[in-house]
Amino acid sequence: MQYKNLILIGTSHIASHAATHVQETIQTHLPNIVALELDKKRLYSLLHPSNQKISLRDIPRIGIQGTIFAMLGAWAEKSLGAQIGTTPGVEMLAAYTAAQQCKARIALIDQDIERTLKAIKLTWKERWHFFMDILSSFIFKKNVVTFDLRTVPNDELIQQLITILKKRYPSLHHTLVVERNQFMAKQLAAILRYETEKPIIAVMGAGHVKEVMILVKKYLNTTPDKRENGLS
């Protein structure tokens, strides 16, 4: 998806196809800036995977629910990646490497991961849904949707997944999707005001792309804020 000199690439965090597509796009367009759906902590974790593991010791910083969610999320991504022979974040590493090779500047546009995890507060209804979904997955082997893990889901499937998340886990959807979409869009709008001609490529999960692009256009038509754009 493209707007002015900004190209948004929607990815899957475990799909090898996504990594190849990201790398080829960066090599083709030779952008001046590559923006990643990462913060400094997540980038460090990708570059030093053996040094960063979520444990119960993280509860004082990110809360009980945030810690549990992070541990389950990491386990799920690792398990799914193992099924297709990849590691989580493979496309972000590919983008980071390709950006360095073409001497592009790197912008980390996602909000601090600890801030996101600490904000997770499931309602009792959502906790019940979570328990039942886990039970259905492990005991009854029930899946809500199925798709090829090696590729990026299509737009129709993405919207289906987002609708399910919003319906069953509205507070989680707000924390993980709505707030982060707003944050990333503001970062990209700030970058676009700074870099008006040369290509900018932003790499993010496919579920964020449509809404982020809408918000970028909105923010470009409003008064600029003073938030740092994360360029490094």
Secondary structure, DSSP 4 states (H G I P E B T S, - for coil): -EETTEEEEEE-TT-HHHHHHHHHHHHHH--SEEEES--HHHHHHHHSGGG----GGGHHHHHHHHHHHHHHHHHHHHHHHHHHT--TTHHHHHHHHHHHHTT-EEEE-SPPHHHHHHT----HHHHHHHHHHHHHHHTS---S----TTSPPPHHHHHHHHHHHHHH-HHHHIIIIIHHHHHHHHHHHHHHHH-SSS-EEEEEEHHHHHHHHHHHHHHHTS--------B-
